[in-house]
Amino acid sequence: MNSDVLVLNQDYQPISVCSVQRSVKLVFLEKAELLHDDPDRAIRTVDDEFQYPSVIRLRRYIHLPYAKIVLSRRNVMKRDNNKCQYCGTKTDLTLDHVLPRSRGGKDTWENLVTACNHCNVKKGNRTPEEAGMQLQIKPYRPVHITFFQNLLNGVQDHWKPYLYM
């Protein structure tokens, strides 16, 4: 029982990830309902066999303040999977402003990407288009659930319909 379970709020919004043990407790106490189980696994007792949870939904709505992820060097690199968004290397990383600061570019999620030092110098004081460089992914403001992916080494297939609704 060393797996993780996606926890959804009553309105099906993902709010956290918990252990299988915790999810079983929530289901048995009728504080949550099982939405998806892992068909290849089961929880066995001496007398019974139970479904192995993968996704649960809370029966009561939990009000959470807006979970805003702080813009920081570490979080930008985490969003970009610690690799250069121009060439894909994972060494000698820095931050790059897509629209350079000298040309009015701001420190925002949508304007910062991870870049290796070589690509950052090559791009210089130009936009990627002007420098003839292609971004692998358009920069975006992450939502808190995307950070679970890095913590859990990816997303289970059962979770995808609930995470990307």
JOTAMO-V999641 format. One record per residue. NEAR is the number of other C-alpha atoms within 10 Angstrom. Layout:
BEGIN
near: (NEAR:NEAR)
END
This chain:
BEGIN
near: (10:6:12:18:24:26:26:24:19:16:12:15:15:20:17:13:19:15:16:20:15:12:27:21:12:18:17:11:10:12:14:21:21:20:14:17:17:12:10:7:12:14:13:11:8:5:5:7:10:12:16:23:26:25:25:27:25:21:16:11:12:12:7:8:6:7:10:10:13:12:14:13:14:13:16:22:20:15:22:20:14:20:21:27:24:19:15:16:14:14:12:11:18:18:17:23:25:24:18:19:13:10:10:8:13:15:16:15:19:15:18:25:26:29:29:23:16:14:19:19:11:14:22:14:17:16:15:18:11:9:12:10:15:12:16:12:10:12:19:15:15:17:12:15:16:15:15:15:13:13:9:12:8:11:15:14:8:16:16:10:8:14:16:10:7)
END
